[in-house]
Amino acid sequence: MTPQDNQVNLTRLLAVGSVVGLIVLGLAWELVLAPVKPGGSLLALKVLPLCIPLAGLLKNRMYTYRWVSLLVWIYFTEGAVRAWSDRPPGNYLAMLEVLLCLVLFVACSLHVRLRFSNARSAAAAVDSPQTQSP
């Protein structure tokens, strides 16, 4: 296993971990820790869109990493707004959501970049002329 493969696997692990973290945080936040209404709220349904890309991330599909890096900004915005408008503990949970969103974005961006770089270098290695010594 090459160092590039290790980096790709690390970014994959970070992306999957942060999506799972966002799902768990969203459910715990809206149902138990700091729900908008006592007893939980329907805001817990906000985690459903995060369940869709989880399968693609686990299957290591490049397209999923690309569109998740755009989807994550919706959750980032929600976290940023609630971090400055909620009372504790809701604002602390929102700050954690912002942190997880940033980790997810960086992991997805690096993952795509590393895989394109690896594909480009592999294609260059195949296309380069082989020199043979006599």
N, C-alpha and C positions, 0 to 999 in steps of 0.2 A: 504494500500500500504506500503510495507516494505522499509526500507532505501536502500536495494539492488536494488529494482525496481526503486526507484528515481534516483540512480546512473546510471542504464542502460538507463533510459529515458533521462538523461542529456547527456550521451555520444552519444545517438542516435540523439538528437537535435544538438549537436555540429558537428557531422559528416554530417548531412543533411545541416546544415547552412554553413559549410565550402565548401561543394560541390557546393551549390547554389552560394556562394560567389566567388568561382573560375570561375564558368560559367559567372557570371555577370562581374567580373573583366576582364576575357579574351575577352569578347565581347566589353566592353567599351574601353579597352586598344587598341585593334587592329582596332577598327572602328572609335573611336572618340578621345580618350585622347592622345595617342602617336603611331599612326599607322606607320608602316615601310614606306609605301608610302602614299602620300597625298590622302585623300579620303577613306582610309581604305585599308586593305590588306586581302588576303586569309588566313593569319595566324589566323583569327578569327575562322576558321574551327577547330582549335585545341581544342575547347571546346566540340565538338561533342562526343568524347569518354566519357566525364564526364556526358553526358545526359543519357547514358546507365545504369550506376549503380544507378541513382537517384531513379528509380522505386523500385529497390531491397532494397535500404536503407529505403524508405518510407514504404515498406511492412515488414521491420524488418527481412530480410533474412540474416542469419548468414554467408552464403557463400559469399554474396556480400561484407560484411564488411571485410572478409578475403582477397579477391582479390583486393579490392579498396586500402587496405593498401600497396599493391605492386604497383598498377598503379600510385599512387600518387607520387612516386619517379621520374617518367618521368617529371612531372610538376615541381617538386622540382629542378631537374637538370636544366631545362630550365630557371627557375627563378634565380637560383644561377649564371648561366652563364651570363644572361642578366643583372643581378644586378651589375656585375663588368665590363661589356663591353658596356652597353648602356650609353647614356647621359640622364640627367634629362629631362622630368619626367619619362622616360621609366625605368630607374634604380630604382626609388622609387616604381613604380608599380610592378617591379620584386621582390623587397623586400617584398612587401605585398603578392605576390604570394607565396613566400617561407614561410612566416608566416602562411598563410592559409593551405599550404601543411602540415606543422608541426602540426597544430591543427587537421587536418583531420587524419593524421597518429596516433597521440596519442588517439584521440577519437575512431577510429576503433579498435586499439589495446586494449584499456581499455574495450570497449564494448564486444569484443570477450572474453576477460579474465573474465569479470564479469559474462557473461552468462554461460560460462563453469563452473565457480565456483558455481553459483546458481544451475545449473543442477546437479553438483556433490553433493552438500549438500542436494538437494531434493531427489536424489537417495539414499543417505546414510540414510536419515530420513525414507524412505519407507522400506529399507532393514533392519534397526535396529530392534531387537526383542522388542516387547512391553511387558513391565512388568506390571502385574496386581496385585493390592493389594487385600488381602482377605477381 
